[in-house]
């Protein structure tokens, strides 16, 4: 190396050292927005089954729990993670990433495919490492993979389906011919909702089609169009996932067939709420994703800290069999107004009955726009 090269190298090292001294005080470590050392934070993650407005309220609940419990001051950080795709691989890839994070202590996951051996395998690996795992909103196959999580919290979807089926029966007592629209016909929550709806609606109601779109909105709209084209006798459209109903509403409005079609749905997407206010939606079975996120974070913290009193409050006779590892969150039926033929007394005692005006007030009080 020439004298000139050695001098240049020395200058570069000096500049680098000076930069570090100015930018990184001695003994400092990377910090979070609150100023806490990021490397020391225990992570609680909520992983969804895809990206959908339904999860906005769940994320709000999780973040509010983090704030209310003062988790930042206790060495925790909560992360809400939404895979772009509705797919097994998207969830498997995320879980594999978490496996590399030594600070991960708790995972709440909404299972996309309950029968996925790959998801089950990755969840078991996390558990063996000491990570606490619960399912939220979408459970794993309870017959094959129940030990892949500690417990489930969320809607018991077959009950939710029955409640919406009761609304359908009150709306058209003489029966209807209906079609289901959903992201994935094989998803556990979809199967349970559709089965429950059929049971709740009862005799006189006939399922004509059930169509999946794999999370693609244009396909979701085309499914409604195709079903009506193939089966002009259909007079009831049932949206199973949050984004399905706005597609049904758009098709009904475009074709000017609202006088023929009843529209019922699960979840309160903002466009579905507006649709009901405009007279385009007859009934919504609304879950409480805010509660799912809020309680989910509380439960994961309790499991990490072995807070048995809190755990017993949710699962008083816990066992991984029957319903003893299931915690049911709130259900509510939302109707356009008091003039509807759908009345509160047709539903189970635990189901909350609300008009759209009352429901919007409930959302506003929680700084939410959908649920």
N, C-alpha and C positions, 0 to 999 in steps of 0.2 A: 504494500500500500504506500503511495507517495505521501510526502509531507503535506501536500495540499489536501489529499483525500482524508488523512488523519485529522486535519484541522476542521474540515467540513463535518466529519462524523462527530467530533467533539462538540461542535456548535449545535448539531441536531439533538444530541443527547441532553445538552444543557437546556435547550428550549423545551424539550419534553418534560424534563424534571421540573422546570419552572411552572409549566402548565399544570402539572399534577399538584404542585404545592399551592398554587393559587386556587385551583378548582376543587380540590379534595382535601379539606382540613385533615390533619393527622387523626387517625383512628376512626374516621367517618365511614358509614356504610350506606348503601342505597336506602331511601326512605319512601314511604307511602305519602299520599297527599296530606295525611294528618301528622306527618313528621315521624311516625313510628318506623323502626327498622323493618323493611319489607321481608327480609330473609327470616325474621323471627316470627312472622305471622302464621298462625294455624289456619288453614283454608277450609272453608265449608263451601261446596259447589252444588248448585242446582242445575242439572242438565235436562233440557227439554227434549221432546221427540221430533223437533223441527222448529221452524220459525213461523209464528202465527200470532195475530193480535191477541188471541186468548191468553198468551203468556205475559202480556203487559201487566195485568192485575196481579199475577203470581209474583212477578219480579218486584212490583211495588210492595207486596206483603213481605217478601224476603228482606228487602232493603230497610223497610220500617222496623222489622224485627231486629236487624243488626243495630239500628239506631237506638231503639227502645231498650234493648238489653245492654247497651254500652259495650258491644263486643270489641270494638277497636281498642278500648282501654283495657280489655282483658286478653289481648294478644291474638284476636281472631280477625279474619277478613272474609266477607261473603262474596262469592262470584256467581253471577247468573249467566249461563252459557246456552246459546241456541244454535244447534247445527243448522247449516243452510239447507240441507237436504232432509227429506223424510226418508230415511233409509237405515238399515242395520249397520252398514259400513260406517256411516257418519257417526253413529253412537260408539261403535267399537273403536274407531280411530281416536275419538275424544277420550275414552276411558284409558286407552293405552298411553295417551299423553299424560293423563293424571297419574298413572303408575310411576312416571318419572319424577313426580313432584313429592319430595320427602316431607313437605309441609301439609299435604292434604290429610285431613283427619275425618272429614265427613262428606258423603255424596248422596244427594237426593236426585233420583232419576225417574223421568217419565218414559217408560219402556215403549219403544215403537213396535217391535215385534216380540210378543211374549214367548214365542217358541224358538227364539234365536239361541243356539248353543254357544255361539261366539260371545254374545253379550253376557250370558251366564258365566262362561269361563273367565272373562275379564273381571266381572264383579266378584267372583270367588277369590281371584288373585288379590284384589284390593282388600277384601276382608281378611285374608290370611296375613296381610301386611299390617293389619290393625286398623284399617279404615272402616268407619261406620257407614253402612249403606241402607237406605230406605227407598222405597218406590213411592212416587207422588203422581197422582192422576191416572197413570197407566201402569198396571201391575204386570209382573212376570207370570208365566204359566205356573199356577199354584200346584198343579199335579206333579210337574216334573222338576221345577226349578225354585221352589219356594225358599230354600235355604240360601238363595243368591242374594237375599236382602233380609234385614231384621224384621221389617214390617211394612205395611202399606198404609198410606193415608190419602184420602181423596174421596171422590164420588164412588159409591157402589153403583156402577153403571146400569146394572139390570133393574135396580129400583128406580133410577132416573128415567130409564126407558118406559117403565110401567106408568110413571106419573105423566109423561108426555102422551102415552097411549090413552090414558084416562081423559086428557084434554081433547084428544081427537074424537073420542066417543061422545063427549059432551057437545062438541062442535057439530058432528054429523051423526046423530043417534042411529040413523038407518044404515050406517056403514059408508065406506069409501074404498076406492081402488088407489093404492098409493105406491110411490117409488122412494127408495132411500138413495141419498147421495153422500159419499164419504171419501176420505183420502185413501184409506186402506181397508178393504172389506175383511181382511184377516186380523186386524188389530183387536186386541182384547176388549178395549172400551167400545169399539164399533160393534163387535159381535154382541156384547152384552146390551148395548143400547137398542139395537135392532130387535133382539130377542125380547127384551122387556117391553118395547113399544107394541109388538105383536100381541103379547100377553095382556097388556093394559087396554088395548083397543078392543080386543075380543071378537066375538062372532060378528059377521057382516063386513069385516075389513079384510081386504085381499092385497097381499104384496104382489106387485107386478114385476118390479125390477129392483136390483140394488147395484149401483154403479160406483166404481172407484176412479180416482183421478191422480193418485200418488202425489198430491200436494200441488199439482199444476192448475192454476186458475183458469186458463183458457179451456183446458180439458174438462174442468168442473162445469163450466157453462155449456160446453158442447154436450156433455152427458145429459143435462136437463133438456136441451133441444132434441137430442136423439130419442130420449125416452118418450117425450110427448109426440114425436113424429111416428115412432113405432107403435105407440099405444095411446091413441086418442081418448080411450076410456079412463085414463088416469085423471083423478080429480083431487089428489092430495099429494103435495111434495114435502118430503121430510129431510131437512139438512142435518146430518149427523155430526159434522165438525164445523167449527165456527165460521169458516169462510164459504161453506157450501150454500148457506141461505142467501147471501147477497147475489150469488149467481142465479139462483132460482127466481128471486125477486126481479132481477133484470130481464130474464127471459119472459116471465109472466107479463111484465109491463110492456115489453117490446111487442108481444103478440096480442096484447089487449084481451087477456083471458082471465082476469082477476075474478070475474063473476063466476067462473067455472072452477078455478083452482083454490084450494085451501093450502096455506103455507105454514108449516110448523118447524121448529128447529131446536137444537141444542146450542147453548152458549149465546152470549149477547155481544156479538161483534157490533162495532159502532154503526156499520151500514145496516145491520139487522135491526138495531134500535131505531134508526131513522126510518127504516122500512115499516116498522110497526106504527110509528107516529104518523106515517103517511097513509096508513090503512092497508099496507101490503103484506103484513105478517099477522097471523092469528094467535099464535102462542109460542112462548119461548121457555124451555126448561133451562134454567140458569144454574150453573155450579158456582162455587165460591173459590176461584183460583187465588184471590187475595189471601184467604184463610189458609189455603194449601201452602203458599210460600211462607207465610208468617209462622204457622205451626211447624212446618217442615224444618225451618232453621232452629226453632226452639227444641224440637225433638233431637236433631242431630247434635246440638250442643249438649243436651242432657245425656245422650248416649256416650259422647266423648268423655264427659265428666262423671259418668256413672251416677247421675242424679235419679235414683230409683223412684223417688217420690213423684217426680214429674212423669216419668215413664209409666208408672202404675196408674197415674191419673188418665192416661190415654188408653192403656192396655191393661186393665185391672186384673185380668186372669190370662195373661199372655201365654200363648203357645202357638207353634207354627202348624196349626190345624184348625179346621172350621172357620169361624170368624174372629178368633181370639187374637189374631195379628192384623186386624183390619180396623182402621179408624175412619168413620164416615164423616165427611165435611158437609156443609149445609147445601140444601137444594131449595130453589124457589121457582114458582111458576109465575111468569109475567104475561099479562093480558093487556089488550089495547085500552080497556076501560070497563066501567061497571055494567055497560050495556051488553057485554059479551055473554053468550050462553054458557061459557065456561065459568063455573062458580067454585068458590073455595071449598065447599063441603064435599066435592067429589075426590079430593086428594087425601093422602095420608096425613095424620096429625102433625108430623114433623116437617112437612113441606110448607114453606112460606109462600103466601099468595099476595101478589102485588100488581097494581096497575102500572103501566109504563111511566106515568107521572111519578108515582111513589118510588119506582125503581131508579129513575134518573136522580131523584133527590138522594137516595141511598148511595149512588155512585159519587155524586158531588161531595157528599160528606167525607168521602175517603179519597178525594182527589183522583178519581178514576174516570175514564171515558168509556170503558167496556168491561166485560166480565166473562 
